[in-house]
């Protein structure tokens, strides 16, 4: 089985123009499991990347006092 559309955290961050830390935060927060692992590299599906994108837009930046 060949999966063409698998993305690393860095790939998703580059596509969404977001820092990789924010993408990793969403993955940890929602405990998203990778579709496949290659060594220590986690690979996520296109559907998961879209869900990450939606959740990133829900994060609100709060001003510090």
C-alpha positions as CSV (number, residue, x, y, z in Angstrom):
1,X,0.0,0.0,0.0
2,X,1.5,3.3,-1.0
3,X,0.3,6.5,0.7
4,X,1.0,9.6,-1.4
5,X,-0.4,12.3,0.9
6,X,1.4,11.8,4.3
7,X,2.9,14.8,6.0
8,X,5.4,15.4,8.8
9,X,4.8,18.1,11.5
10,X,7.3,20.3,9.6
11,X,5.5,19.7,6.3
12,X,2.1,20.7,7.9
13,X,3.7,23.8,9.5
14,X,5.3,24.9,6.1
15,X,2.0,24.4,4.3
16,X,0.0,26.4,6.9
17,X,2.8,29.0,7.4
18,X,2.7,28.3,11.1
19,X,5.6,27.6,13.6
20,X,6.1,23.8,14.0
21,X,5.6,24.3,17.8
22,X,2.0,25.3,17.2
23,X,1.3,22.3,15.0
24,X,2.9,20.0,17.5
25,X,0.8,21.6,20.3
26,X,-2.4,20.8,18.5
27,X,-1.3,17.2,17.9
28,X,-0.5,16.8,21.6
29,X,-3.7,18.6,22.8
30,X,-6.0,16.3,20.7
31,X,-3.7,13.3,21.0
32,X,-3.6,12.7,17.3
33,X,-2.0,9.4,16.4
34,X,0.2,9.3,13.3
35,X,-1.0,7.2,10.4
36,X,2.5,5.8,10.0
37,X,5.9,6.1,11.7
38,X,9.2,5.9,10.0
39,X,11.8,5.7,12.7
40,X,11.0,8.6,15.0
41,X,9.3,10.6,12.2
42,X,5.5,10.8,12.6
43,X,3.4,10.9,9.4
44,X,-0.1,12.3,9.3
45,X,-2.8,12.0,6.7
46,X,-4.3,14.8,4.7
47,X,-7.5,14.7,6.7
48,X,-5.5,15.1,9.9
49,X,-3.7,18.0,8.4
50,X,-7.0,19.7,7.6
51,X,-8.2,19.1,11.2
52,X,-5.0,20.6,12.5
53,X,-5.5,23.6,10.3
54,X,-9.0,24.1,11.6
55,X,-7.9,23.9,15.3
56,X,-5.0,26.3,14.7
57,X,-7.5,29.0,13.7
58,X,-9.4,28.4,17.0
59,X,-6.3,29.3,19.1
60,X,-6.7,32.9,20.3
61,X,-3.7,35.0,21.3
62,X,-4.3,36.6,24.6
63,X,-2.5,39.8,25.5
64,X,-0.2,39.7,28.4
65,X,-0.7,42.1,31.2
